[in-house]
Amino acid sequence: MSKTNGVSSASSKHVDYDIHGLVGIRLLDPAPSDAEAVFKQLGPLQKPLHREPDILVRFVEHLPISGLRHLILNESGFTDDSFFILRSSKKSARVKIAFEQIGSRQCEIVCETGLRAVPLLLAIVNLTMLRKDCVALHASGFVYENTGVVVTGWAKGGKTETLLSFAAHGGRYVGDEWILLSGDGQKMYGIPEIIRLWDWHIENLPHVRSQIKREDLLMFKAIHGLDRFQENLNGPFGKMLPIKLLREGMPRIKRQLNVRVEPKIVFGDRFGPFSAKPDKVFFALSHADPATTVEPMEPAAIARHMISSIRFEQLPFMEHYLAFKFAFPARANAFLDNVHELQYEILQRALSGKDAYMVRHPYPLSFEELYTKMRPYCESAVTPSGVLT
């Protein structure tokens, strides 16, 4: 059977993923492009399932939506008996999700073939993990000098930047974006999805820059050139309509200053096996001060902060679930309606007793400075007062 990027050819009738022996996913009848799309979401965690899958993703050539009523125009809708998501990765799609099944014995998702990503798939995996006494934390995870490290915080807080900083100094990849923590605090698991690198990340990683496509580097250079041009154009020329339109559009253009790469490109042979014991927990925050500081923090305080981050990241999922309840009020899911309390309870237990610290840093930041400041706390025992021993 042929493979592309580690994805079995969809000439087979199904492709299985086993997420750390906890959640099983089966793709039924995927086209090669469908299998590739899911690979980009879940990474190289394919493994034959010898049990019934928790999540069944069925691909069909055509998914009928006769009698569709719109909820969010061109985004979601429903028929007499089904709820549909109509967009995936900014492209039209047809996906039927049975929200009432999430968290139960098996959840089925039906997709019209040809989509770029299965909508809400990772959110559904994370929610299903709660039934296995694991909570999904918005975080990165790595192992440094035999110490398992979790770095968590709000978006742009420095999670990925810390992961990349330690990658240059022998850190082993566990995961980025989402880290699954067992309720007993003994395990962390990663889902090795594609990682987003911004242009300034790449400048801090010379060994990665050489593997970025030349056309991407040229695009970055052109965007920075346009930005300097519009900033330096003053006087009457700066008030001309084309220049005004360019200035208004620059924030959107600058959002293109990134590429998506497989984590293996960054970590090489230190990529995987995507699990470890979490020994240290860092709560990362960017601030306006140019200094980078590290100080002790109570793990319970991190849990109180991060439960709001978890809920924020789940807003796209909850938006669709509330639309589903609007369409089918009698099919509400009691598990989803009470999921926040369960997430907080597991998160508190998972972090209890951990060595925990707050990291404050500027943004963008120096990878080398961040590594230098955090390294002693990752490789040495630290007393509750913060003194290295």
SEVEXDO-217738 format. One record per residue (C-alpha): residue in three letters; z, y, x. Coordinates in steps of 0.25 Angstrom, whole numbers. Each point is the difference from the previous one (the first is absolute). Layout:
! SEVEXDO-217738
   aa     c3     c2     c1
  ALA      Z      Y      X
...
***
This chain:
! SEVEXDO-217738
   aa     c3     c2     c1
  MET      0      0      0
  SER     -4     13      6
  LYS     10     12      2
  THR     -2     15      1
  ASN     12      8      6
  GLY      9    -12     -3
  VAL     -5     -1    -14
  SER     -5    -14     -5
  SER    -14      1     -6
  ALA      1      0    -15
  SER     -9    -11     -1
  SER     13     -7     -2
  LYS      5      1    -14
  HIS     13      7      4
  VAL      8      7     11
  ASP     15     -1      2
  TYR     10      9      6
  ASP     14     -4      2
  ILE      9     13      2
  HIS     11     -6     10
  GLY      2    -12     -9
  LEU      5      9    -11
  VAL    -11      5     -9
  GLY    -13     -8     -1
  ILE    -14      7     -4
  ARG    -12     -8     -4
  LEU    -14      7     -1
  LEU     -9     -8     -9
  ASP    -15      1      2
  PRO      0     12      9
  ALA    -14      5      5
  PRO      1      2     15
  SER      1     15     -2
  ASP     12     -3     -9
  ALA      7     -9     10
  GLU     -2     11     11
  ALA      6     11     -9
  VAL     12     -8     -2
  PHE      1     -4     15
  LYS      1     15      2
  GLN     12      1     -9
  LEU      8    -12      4
  GLY     -5     -3     14
  PRO      0    -13      7
  LEU     10     -7     -9
  GLN    -10    -11     -5
  LYS      6    -14     -2
  PRO     -2    -11    -10
  LEU     10      0    -11
  HIS      6    -13     -3
  ARG      7      6    -13
  GLU     -4      8    -11
  PRO     -4     14      3
  ASP      9     12     -4
  ILE    -12      9     -2
  LEU    -14     -5     -4
  VAL    -11      9      3
  ARG    -13     -4     -8
  PHE    -14      6      3
  VAL    -11      0    -10
  GLU    -14      5      0
  HIS      2      8    -13
  LEU     13      4     -7
  PRO     -3      4    -14
  ILE      8     12     -5
  SER     -6      1    -14
  GLY      8     10     -9
  LEU      7      7     12
  ARG      9     11     -4
  HIS      2     10     12
  LEU     14      4      5
  ILE     -3      8     12
  LEU    -15      2     -1
  ASN     -8     -9     10
  GLU     13     -4      6
  SER      7    -10    -10
  GLY     -2     -5    -14
  PHE      3    -11    -10
  THR     -6     -9    -10
  ASP      6     -8    -12
  ASP      7     -9     10
  SER     -2      4     15
  PHE      3     12      9
  PHE    -10      4     10
  ILE     -1      8     13
  LEU    -13      7      2
  ARG      0      5     14
  SER      4     -5     13
  SER     -1      8     14
  LYS     -7     11     -7
  LYS    -11     -9     -5
  SER     -2     -5    -15
  ALA      5    -14     -2
  ARG      4     -9    -11
  VAL     14     -7      2
  LYS      9     -7    -11
  ILE     15     -1      3
  ALA     10     -7     -8
  PHE     12      9      2
  GLU      9     -8     -9
  GLN     -2    -12     10
  ILE      5      8     13
  GLY     13     -6      5
  SER     -2    -13     -8
  ARG     -5    -14      4
  GLN    -14      5      2
  CYS     -8     13     -1
  GLU    -15      0     -2
  ILE     -9     11      4
  VAL    -15     -1     -4
  CYS    -10      9      8
  GLU    -15      3     -1
  THR     -6     -4     13
  GLY     -4     11     10
  LEU     13      8      0
  ARG      5      7     13
  ALA     14     -5     -2
  VAL      8     -7    -11
  PRO      8     12     -7
  LEU     15     -1      1
  LEU      0    -13      8
  LEU     10      3     10
  ALA      9      7    -10
  ILE      0    -13     -8
  VAL      3     -8     12
  ASN     12      9      4
  LEU      5     -1    -14
  THR     -1    -15     -1
  MET      8     -1     13
  LEU     12      5     -7
  ARG      0    -13     -7
  LYS      2     -6     14
  ASP     11      9      3
  CYS     -8      9      9
  VAL     -2     15     -1
  ALA    -13      7      5
  LEU      4     12      8
  HIS     -9     11      4
  ALA      1     -2     15
  SER     -6     -5     13
  GLY      6    -12      7
  PHE     -1     -4     15
  VAL      7     -8     10
  TYR      4      7     14
  GLU      8     -8     11
  ASN      3    -11    -10
  THR      6     11    -10
  GLY     -6      0    -14
  VAL     -2     15     -4
  VAL     -2      6    -14
  VAL     -5     14     -1
  THR      0      6    -14
  GLY     -1     14     -7
  TRP     -9      8     -9
  ALA    -15      1      2
  LYS     -3      7     13
  GLY     14     -2      5
  GLY     -4     -7     13
  LYS      0    -15     -4
  THR    -14     -3      5
  GLU      2      9     12
  THR     12     -7      4
  LEU     -7    -13     -1
  LEU    -12      5      9
  SER     10      6     10
  PHE      6    -13      3
  ALA    -13     -7     -1
  ALA     -3      7     13
  HIS     12     -6      7
  GLY      0    -15     -4
  GLY      4      1    -15
  ARG     -4    -12     -8
  TYR     -6      3    -14
  VAL      7     -5    -12
  GLY     -6     10    -11
  ASP     -3     14     -4
  GLU      0      7    -13
  TRP      9    -11     -7
  ILE     11     -8      6
  LEU      6    -11     -9
  LEU     15     -2      2
  SER      8    -12     -4
  GLY     12      3     -8
  ASP      9     -7     10
  GLY     -5      9     11
  GLN     -5    -11      9
  LYS    -15      1     -1
  MET    -11     11     -1
  TYR    -14     -3     -3
  GLY    -13      8      2
  ILE    -13      0     -7
  PRO    -10      3     11
  GLU    -10      9     -8
  ILE    -10      9      6
  ILE      7     12      7
  ARG     -4     14     -1
  LEU     -1      8     13
  TRP     -2     15      0
  ASP     -8      7     11
  TRP     13      4      7
  HIS      6    -14      0
  ILE    -13     -4      8
  GLU      2     10     10
  ASN     14     -6      3
  LEU     -6    -14      1
  PRO    -10      0     11
  HIS     -2    -15     -1
  VAL     -4      1    -15
  ARG     -9     12      2
  SER    -10     -8      8
  GLN     -1     -9    -12
  ILE     -3     11    -10
  LYS    -14      1     -4
  ARG     -8     11      7
  GLU     -5      6    -13
  ASP     15      1     -5
  LEU      4      8     12
  LEU    -12      9     -1
  MET      4      3    -15
  PHE     14      4      5
  LYS     -6      9     10
  ALA     -9      6    -10
  ILE     11      3    -10
  HIS      9      6     10
  GLY    -12      9      4
  LEU     -2      4    -14
  ASP     14      3     -2
  ARG      1      9     13
  PHE    -13      7     -5
  GLN      5      4    -14
  GLU     14      5      7
  ASN     -7      9     10
  LEU    -10      6    -10
  ASN      6     13     -4
  GLY     -5     14     -5
  PRO    -11      0    -10
  PHE     -6    -13      4
  GLY     13     -7     -4
  LYS     -1      5    -14
  MET    -14     -6     -2
  LEU     -1    -10    -11
  PRO     -4    -12      9
  ILE     12      3      9
  LYS     10      1    -12
  LEU     -5    -13     -5
  LEU      1     -7     13
  ARG     15      6      1
  GLU      3     -6    -13
  GLY     -6    -13      3
  MET      6     -2     14
  PRO     13     -7     -5
  ARG     -8    -10     -7
  ILE     -9     -2     12
  LYS     11     -1      9
  ARG      5    -12     -8
  GLN    -11     -8      6
  LEU      6      1     14
  ASN      4    -15      0
  VAL     -5    -14      1
  ARG      5    -13     -5
  VAL      2    -11     10
  GLU      6    -14      1
  PRO     14      1      6
  LYS     -4    -11     10
  ILE     -9     11      7
  VAL     13      8      3
  PHE      9    -12      3
  GLY     -9    -11      6
  ASP      8    -13      3
  ARG     12      7     -5
  PHE     -5      0    -15
  GLY      8     -9     -8
  PRO      7    -10     -5
  PHE      4     11     -9
  SER     14     -4     -2
  ALA     13      3      7
  LYS     15      3     -1
  PRO      2     14     -3
  ASP     11      5     10
  LYS     -2     15     -1
  VAL     -3      9    -11
  PHE     -6     15      3
  PHE     -1     10    -11
  ALA    -11      9      5
  LEU     -2     15     -4
  SER     -9     11      5
  HIS      6     14      1
  ALA     -4     14      5
  ASP      8     -1     13
  PRO     -8     -4     12
  ALA     11    -10      5
  THR      1    -15     -3
  THR     14     -5     -3
  VAL      7    -13     -3
  GLU     13     -1     -6
  PRO      8    -11     -8
  MET     -1     -1    -15
  GLU      6     -9    -10
  PRO     -9    -11     -5
  ALA      5      2    -15
  ALA     -5     15      2
  ILE    -14     -5      4
  ALA      0     -9    -13
  ARG      3     12     -8
  HIS    -11      8      6
  MET    -10    -11      0
  ILE      1     -5    -14
  SER     -7     13     -5
  SER    -11     -2     11
  ILE     -2    -14     -6
  ARG     -1      6    -14
  PHE    -10     11      4
  GLU     -9    -10      7
  GLN      0     -8    -13
  LEU     -4     11     -8
  PRO    -15     -4     -1
  PHE      4    -14     -5
  MET     10      6    -10
  GLU    -10     10     -5
  HIS     -9    -12     -4
  TYR     12     -8     -5
  LEU      4     11     -9
  ALA    -14      1     -5
  PHE      0    -15     -3
  LYS     13      2     -8
  PHE     -6     11     -8
  ALA    -12     -9     -3
  PHE      9    -12     -3
  PRO     14      4     -3
  ALA      4    -14     -5
  ARG     -4     -6     14
  ALA      9      8      9
  ASN      5     -7     12
  ALA     16      0      1
  PHE     -1     -4     15
  LEU     -8     13      3
  ASP      8      8     -9
  ASN     13     -3      8
  VAL     -7     -2     14
  HIS      6     13      6
  GLU     15     -5     -1
  LEU     -4    -14      6
  GLN     -8      7     12
  TYR     12      9      3
  GLU     10    -12     -1
  ILE     -8     -8     10
  LEU     -3     11      9
  GLN     15      3      1
  ARG      3    -14      4
  ALA    -12     -1     10
  LEU      5     12      8
  SER     15     -2     -1
  GLY      6     -1     14
  LYS    -12      4      8
  ASP      0      9     12
  ALA     -7     12     -7
  TYR     -4     14      5
  MET     -7     13     -4
  VAL    -12      5      8
  ARG     -4     14     -1
  HIS    -13      4      7
  PRO    -12     10     -1
  TYR    -13     -3     -7
  PRO    -10     -3      7
  LEU      8     -6     11
  SER      0     -5     14
  PHE      0    -15      0
  GLU      6      0     14
  GLU     11      9     -4
  LEU      3     -8    -13
  TYR      1    -13      8
  THR      9      6     11
  LYS     10      5    -10
  MET      0    -13     -9
  ARG     -1    -10     11
  PRO     15      0      4
  TYR      4     -3    -14
  CYS    -10    -12     -1
  GLU      4     -7     12
  SER     15      2      2
  ALA     13     -2     -8
  VAL      5     13     -7
  THR     14      3     -5
  PRO      2      6    -14
  SER      2     13      7
  GLY    -14      0      6
  VAL      5     -3     15
  LEU     -9    -10      7
  THR      7    -12      7
***
